[in-house]
Amino acid sequence: MARQERAEQTRNAILEAAASRFDAVGFLGASLSDILTEAGVTKGALYFHFKSKDDLADALIDEQFTVWDPLSEIENPGLQTVIDLTQGMAASLLSDVRVRASIRLVIEQGSFIAPADSAYKRWIDTIHGCLLAAKAAGDLRKEINPHDLAQFVQASFTGVQLSSQVMTGRMDLLERVTFMWNTILNAVVPPRRLHRFIPEGTLREHASV
């Protein structure tokens, strides 16, 4: 096995172990020794890839943005793109421990020396760009401010997934996000255009075919 491949496997093992611990007990509860034990690597191997526990957390916070990957080739992003982004994130929270750890780390940003508000800003900026296109296409009511709506969507999704985690261990998360979008769409989309949007997300629809 090539040295570079072994190094990448070691890095992935560390990230997977760190995600498991952060997801289970949070940033403050996870110790580097527990992460090392779960990853099965030496302290030297860990410090070769990551300078500190904060550095590990930063790397995992970036993992949540992998949900954008299937949508990167969309030529004309808009309101449905935002729906698909949130539904994709909901699905990832159910299936990917790295994404779950990433979201928990952002929410627990008070545990960091530097708050992780940049993750919220990245989501808001991405959603805002899609909603600007939606407004230009006539898919939003004239009185809707795209930036205000972007902030509302981000905050709503955060609240929905937190409530779902506490109440059902996220077992009803997809249904809650769909209800969120049914409510938002009825409030912001001109009635004649409502039929154009799928609150369950087009990615889930295609996956079930």
C-alpha positions in Angstrom: 0.0 0.0 0.0 1.4 3.4 -1.0 2.4 5.8 1.8 -0.1 8.4 0.7 -3.0 5.8 0.7 -2.0 4.7 4.2 -1.9 8.3 5.4 -5.4 8.9 4.0 -6.7 5.8 5.7 -5.3 6.9 9.0 -6.8 10.4 8.6 -10.2 8.9 7.8 -10.0 6.5 10.8 -9.2 9.5 13.1 -12.1 11.5 11.7 -14.5 8.6 12.0 -13.5 8.0 15.6 -13.6 11.7 16.4 -17.1 12.0 14.8 -18.3 9.0 16.9 -17.1 10.6 20.1 -18.3 14.1 19.3 -21.7 12.8 18.3 -22.0 10.7 21.5 -20.7 13.1 24.1 -20.0 16.5 22.5 -16.8 18.5 22.1 -16.1 18.9 25.8 -17.0 15.3 26.7 -14.7 13.8 24.0 -11.1 13.2 25.0 -8.2 12.8 22.6 -7.3 9.5 24.4 -10.7 8.1 23.7 -10.5 9.2 20.0 -7.0 7.5 19.7 -8.3 4.3 21.3 -11.4 4.1 19.0 -9.3 5.0 15.9 -6.6 2.5 16.8 -3.8 5.0 16.0 -0.9 6.5 17.9 -0.7 10.0 19.3 2.0 10.8 16.8 -0.3 9.7 13.9 -3.0 12.0 15.2 -0.8 15.0 15.5 0.6 14.4 12.0 -2.8 15.1 10.6 -4.4 17.4 13.2 -2.8 20.0 15.5 -5.4 19.8 18.2 -8.9 18.7 19.2 -10.1 22.1 17.8 -8.5 21.3 14.5 -10.3 17.9 14.4 -13.6 19.7 15.1 -13.0 22.2 12.3 -12.4 19.4 9.9 -15.6 17.7 10.9 -17.6 20.9 10.7 -16.6 21.0 7.0 -18.1 17.5 6.5 -21.7 18.9 6.6 -21.1 20.7 3.4 -20.7 17.4 1.5 -24.5 17.5 1.2 -23.9 20.1 -1.5 -22.1 17.7 -3.8 -25.0 16.1 -5.7 -26.4 19.6 -6.3 -23.2 21.2 -7.7 -24.1 20.5 -11.3 -27.5 22.2 -11.2 -27.6 24.8 -14.0 -30.4 26.9 -12.6 -30.6 26.7 -8.8 -33.7 28.1 -7.1 -36.2 27.3 -4.4 -36.3 23.6 -5.1 -32.5 23.5 -4.7 -32.9 24.9 -1.2 -35.6 22.2 -0.4 -33.2 19.5 -1.7 -30.3 20.9 0.3 -32.3 20.7 3.6 -33.8 17.3 2.8 -30.3 16.1 1.8 -28.9 17.3 5.1 -31.8 15.6 7.0 -31.0 12.3 5.3 -27.3 12.7 6.1 -28.1 13.3 9.7 -29.8 9.9 9.8 -27.0 8.0 8.0 -23.7 9.8 8.4 -22.0 10.1 11.9 -19.6 12.7 10.6 -22.5 15.0 9.6 -24.2 14.4 12.9 -21.0 15.3 14.7 -20.5 18.3 12.5 -24.0 19.7 13.4 -23.5 19.0 17.1 -20.2 20.8 17.1 -21.7 23.9 15.4 -24.6 24.0 17.9 -22.1 23.7 20.7 -20.0 26.5 19.4 -19.7 27.9 22.9 -17.2 25.1 23.5 -14.8 26.6 21.1 -12.2 29.4 21.5 -13.6 30.9 18.3 -17.3 30.4 17.7 -18.2 28.4 14.6 -20.7 31.0 13.2 -19.0 30.6 9.8 -21.0 27.4 9.2 -24.3 29.2 9.7 -23.1 32.0 7.4 -22.1 29.6 4.7 -25.5 28.0 4.7 -27.3 31.3 4.8 -25.2 32.6 1.9 -25.8 29.5 -0.2 -29.6 29.6 0.5 -29.7 33.3 -0.2 -28.1 32.9 -3.6 -30.7 30.3 -4.5 -33.6 32.4 -3.3 -32.4 35.4 -5.2 -32.7 33.3 -8.3 -36.1 32.1 -7.2 -37.2 35.7 -6.7 -36.0 36.7 -10.2 -37.9 33.7 -11.6 -41.2 34.8 -10.0 -41.2 31.8 -7.6 -41.4 34.0 -4.5 -44.1 36.6 -3.6 -43.1 40.2 -4.3 -43.1 41.1 -0.6 -40.6 38.3 0.4 -37.0 39.4 1.1 -34.7 36.6 0.0 -32.1 37.3 2.7 -34.6 37.3 5.5 -36.1 34.1 4.1 -32.7 32.5 3.9 -32.1 33.3 7.6 -35.5 31.9 8.5 -35.0 28.7 6.6 -31.6 28.1 8.2 -33.0 28.8 11.7 -36.1 26.7 11.1 -34.1 23.7 9.9 -31.8 24.0 13.0 -34.8 24.1 15.3 -36.6 21.2 13.5 -33.7 18.9 13.6 -33.0 19.7 17.3 -36.6 19.0 18.2 -36.6 15.8 16.2 -33.4 14.7 17.9 -34.8 15.3 21.4 -38.3 13.9 20.8 -37.7 10.9 18.6 -33.9 10.5 18.1 -34.5 12.0 14.6 -36.8 9.1 13.6 -39.3 11.6 12.3 -36.8 14.1 10.9 -37.7 13.7 7.2 -41.4 14.1 7.9 -40.7 17.2 10.1 -38.6 18.9 7.3 -41.3 18.1 4.8 -43.9 19.7 7.1 -41.6 22.7 7.5 -41.5 23.1 3.7 -45.2 22.7 3.2 -45.7 25.5 5.7 -43.0 27.8 4.2 -44.1 27.2 0.6 -47.7 28.1 1.3 -46.5 31.4 2.9 -43.9 32.5 0.3 -44.8 31.1 -3.1 -47.5 32.6 -5.4 -50.4 30.2 -5.3 -50.2 29.6 -9.1 -46.7 28.3 -8.7 -47.1 26.0 -5.7 -47.4 22.9 -7.9 -43.8 23.4 -9.1 -42.2 22.4 -5.8 -41.8 19.1 -4.0 -41.5 19.6 -0.3 -40.1 16.0 0.2 -37.2 17.0 -2.1 -36.4 15.7 -5.6 -33.4 13.7 -4.4 -35.5 11.5 -2.2 -38.0 11.2 -4.9 -35.4 10.0 -7.4 -33.8 7.6 -4.8 -37.2 5.8 -4.4 -37.7 5.2 -8.1 
